[in-house]
């Protein structure tokens, strides 16, 4: 139980008197000690790392997607090869 005496909080169990300045100073110190750096949290680490996927189906789908992209880009480049070999007009 605390008692308010002349604008200060008096705690009879610890025989201590706390002024508003002491409370705000102690509160700021506690907040500073309890504040964590967000870049060191496991949530941030999990957000920027990729979980490995060893399933053969996912590897096959990735290989298939890469093959389609290569075929599309290759067909565009190969369709321009005759124009490149004929030289400027």
ChimeraX attribute file (.defattr): number of C-alpha atoms within 10 A of each C-alpha:
attribute: neighborCount
match mode: 1-to-1
recipient: residues
	/A:1	6
	/A:2	12
	/A:3	12
	/A:4	12
	/A:5	11
	/A:6	8
	/A:7	10
	/A:8	16
	/A:9	16
	/A:10	18
	/A:11	14
	/A:12	11
	/A:13	8
	/A:14	7
	/A:15	7
	/A:16	10
	/A:17	15
	/A:18	15
	/A:19	15
	/A:20	11
	/A:21	10
	/A:22	12
	/A:23	13
	/A:24	12
	/A:25	12
	/A:26	12
	/A:27	12
	/A:28	12
	/A:29	11
	/A:30	11
	/A:31	11
	/A:32	10
	/A:33	9
	/A:34	9
	/A:35	8
	/A:36	10
	/A:37	7
	/A:38	10
	/A:39	9
	/A:40	9
	/A:41	10
	/A:42	9
	/A:43	10
	/A:44	11
	/A:45	12
	/A:46	10
	/A:47	8
	/A:48	8
	/A:49	8
	/A:50	8
	/A:51	7
	/A:52	6
	/A:53	9
	/A:54	8
	/A:55	8
	/A:56	9
	/A:57	10
	/A:58	11
	/A:59	12
	/A:60	11
	/A:61	11
	/A:62	11
	/A:63	12
	/A:64	12
	/A:65	12
	/A:66	11
	/A:67	11
	/A:68	11
	/A:69	12
	/A:70	12
	/A:71	12
	/A:72	11
	/A:73	10
	/A:74	11
	/A:75	12
	/A:76	11
	/A:77	11
	/A:78	12
	/A:79	10
	/A:80	10
	/A:81	11
	/A:82	10
	/A:83	11
	/A:84	10
	/A:85	8
	/A:86	8
	/A:87	7
	/A:88	6
	/A:89	4
